[in-house]
Amino acid sequence: MRKFLLFLFILISGLAIAQNSDEKPFLSHLVQNKFYDEGILAGKSALTLPLSKADRDSIRYMIGICHYFNKQFDSSIMYCASITQSGELYDKAHTLASFQNIYQRKPDEAISLINSSKTTDSIYKEFALVQYGVAMLLKKDYNRYDSVAKNFTYKNYALEKSEYSLNEKAAKLKGIKLKSPVLAGISSAIIPGLGKVYAGKPGQGIAILAMCATFGVQAWDGYRRHHDIRDPYFIAFGSMFGLFYVGNIVGSVYAAKNYNREKYEGLYSNIILDLHVPLRTLLNL
């Protein structure tokens, strides 16, 4: 009941304020007090009213901010990207939209937004350049990243640290030595567990080797005593050996793939985390 009454109050207040062309402070108040769901509802209600283009863009941006804090990134991108009137609001909205595409590991979408940007502000253009560089790293296009990084100025107080840090992370990404899934699988086919050791999982590799050796010895012992492959003892332990042997090969292949993914993902997460500081500084989030 309390939530329902709060909703009615916010909705009625939002409509009343919008009719008086003073909806922006109200929506800002909701965002500052973390009433994101209420802000979305009030903002959408305000958009149904006759408003100037500037006020409509302002409301769309605030709705985008609310969706961003709710981690509803696609909705936030939609509202932010719908702002077309040039100016600071446009710069903020498109910066936030491209960042969210990068956050979701959608470099092509981020690049498309950056390339279509009409910003003329030097700070936002520099931040767009940094985001473009991050998108190139996500695509593992290091040559294009190097071309982009040559244009970093290292002079903007909000971006200087991010630019230096990005270059350091780029160097680490270039230096990653990948594990070959094929080699991991072949190694485990020759010696069970060896592929796991190669993929950086020595404990798992030793455990697999011990299990395969145990079942293999037991299966051989059953066959040696009866010299009959139909012997239940041989069938039981031979089946277990075969299951662990095949599983060890498949598991080693995936272990090598996961090793590569984790190496990249750890650096990607740090790169995107580094972008949060200048983003929040520029957008006052």
RAURCOR-V749010 format. One line per field, one symbol per residue. phi: phi as a letter, one per 30 degrees, with the letter a starting at -180 (. if undefined). psi: psi as a letter, one per 40 degrees, with the letter a starting at -180 (. if undefined). burial: b if it has 24 or more other ideal C-beta (glycine too) atoms within 12 Angstrom, else e. Layout:
BEGIN
phi=???
psi=???
burial=???
END
This chain:
BEGIN
phi=.ddddddddddddddddddchbddddddddddcicdddddddddddddcdbddddddddeddddddddddicdddddedddddcddkdddddddddddddddedicdddddddddcdcdcddddddddddddddeddddhcddddeddddcdchcdddceddddddddddddddddcdcdedddddddddbejddddddibdddddddeddddddddddddddddchbdddeddddddddddddddddddddddddddeddddddddeddddddddddddddchd
psi=dddddddddddddddddddeffddddddddddefgdddddddddddeeihiidddddddddddddddddefgddddddddeehehiaddddddddddddddddefgdddddddddeieiehdddddddddddddddddefgdddddddddehdfdhdeedddddddddddddddehhihhddddddddddhhedddddeegddddddddddddddddddddddddefheehdddddddddddddddddddddddddddddddddddddddddddddddddddef.
burial=eeeeeeeeebbebbbebbeeeebbebbeebbeeebbbbbbbbbbbbbeeebeeebbbbbbbbbbbbbbbeeebebbbbbbbbbeeeeebbbbbbbbbbbbbbbbebbebbbebbeebebeeebbbbbbbbbbbbbbbbbeeeeebeebbeebeeebebbeebbebbbebbeebeeeebbebeebbebbeeebbbbbbbbebeebbeebbebbeebbebbeebeeeeeeeeeeebeebbebbeebbebbbebbbbbbbebbeebbeebbeebbebbbebbeebbee
END
